[in-house]
Amino acid sequence: MEIKLDVSMLEPCEPLERTLEAVQQLTPGDYLHVLHRREPHLLYPLLEKTGCAWRCIEQQADQYAIYIWRENDHLAAQAAAAHFLN
Amino acid sequence: MLNPASLSLDQAPPISIPFRFFITAPLFGLAAGLLLVIYGPSLFLTRWSPMTLGLTHLLTLGMLAMVMCGALLQMLPVIAGSPVPAVVAVGTVSHLLITAGTGLLVVAFMTGNATANLLALIMLGSGIGLFFIVIAIALWRVKTVTHTITAMRVALAAFLITLLFGLLLASGFLSSVGFGHIAQLVNVHLGWGVLGWIGLLLIGLSYQVVPMFQVTPEYPERMRRFLAPGLFTLLLVWSVLMLAAAFNLIGSVVPVLIMFLLMPGFIFYAVITLRLQRQRKRRVPDITMQFWRIGMLAILSGAAIWGFGRLFSALATGPQFDLLLGVVLIVGAGLSVVNGMLYKIVPFLSWFHLQNRQLSLMCMTVQVPNMKEFITDKSSRLQFKVYLVSLVLLLAAVIKPAWFAHIAGIVFMFSNLLLLKNLSMAMIRYRKTNQALLAYVVDSEVK
């Protein structure tokens, strides 16, 4: 199931905080769809540490979609991939 | 744009490296305030008095360069994905050399002591030289050259030029060979320091910091591409023409004409920054933004004062004109922005380092404070108000030194004391949480 999180109007460190909080709440089959105004490079090393995989898609110059799922959750990975494959 | 491939917190220096630069700045601010309290009006007679030069360097080297150096050491690995070589050793040594060198330089200005002067030159030369080499290596290695990196490169070159002119002037070499155009060279040193090193670095950092921390739209693409390199080129042309004018090869009005091309660049930067801040997506009160707004207005005021002074030269004949310009640009623009930036950088670094450690340890029982908890809005707002009063009093002291110089010093000291307290609070909070996280590791190992 997709969990949507819009952090595009928040100032640092709230987007990172909210995303990490949401990651902790992911249940099997869930993936996170984060909307951000910048590519959150600083999030990536933190996601690695939580055992998550991600994919960032630049939709417009100031609009990014980041899909995050647990590395060992293949169902969530498949569901998230539907957004950026093809 | 950041470089995701090589981005890693492991490449960044330990937090103690940038912190030591940041915490030193208000200490020099306190020293500058103390100088004002003790010597008062005599510091506002002319920009050429040794005491005034000492005060100026407490602000430019002790505060502005100090924070800029700490920020660069920290930010390069993060925003450019390029680690600074031997960052712990270089950060430690260059901080010590720049701190001691600045202190000795001020003593040398005030007492005329030749040994202090020589030691200051050696320490500042080696401290800034060392800093320059490692940052230049890191900037050279950057794979994805963004507009911020380009601005950092030209700003770093400006820092070196400022240093070289400073060393040349302070060495006494010029007077020993009978070179009689010291004033022009001092202006070139000042131009590179204020407009080059501080101005260009500020422009480059703004491209990252303003949209990220103040939630504004991005700076226009063309501006990001051309402004910093364009201003750097104009500064080079201006310097050559200044030297040509010093040797009477051209009229002294020619370099002034180049300055008339340079100033619109800085005006444009300030106007665009103010406009972006007006277009903020999330309109919540923000102290950093207020500091920056004062800084941008000071850039505009400085450009206006300089322009009026050149167009109506009768206005610019007294020593007060240059002093006013100095207070507006160094304190009003430089210190405002640096002070405001500290309120974002210090809490953000503290939060990020702790968050990283927490996730590495998977220790969710220790709560990491959020950014606002490291330095509260109430404390930073109070310091902003005191800082603003000190700026107004410093401007008033230029006009009426006997009335305002001492009180300006007292309020400036108070402002720096509050800044020191606020930064210390953040660092104490960082240390406490870090210790709690480390204690968790020890406990887990014992179990």
Interface residues (C-beta under 8 A of the other chain):
Chain A: S8 M9 L10 E11 P12 C13 E14 L16 E17 L20 Q24 R37 R38 E39 H41 L42 Y44 P45 L46 K49 T50 A61 D62
Chain B: M1 L2 N3 P4 L7 S8 L9 V78 P211 M212 F213 Q214 V215 P217 E218 K281 R282 D286 K344 F348 W351 F352 Q355 N356 L359 S360 M364 N370 M371
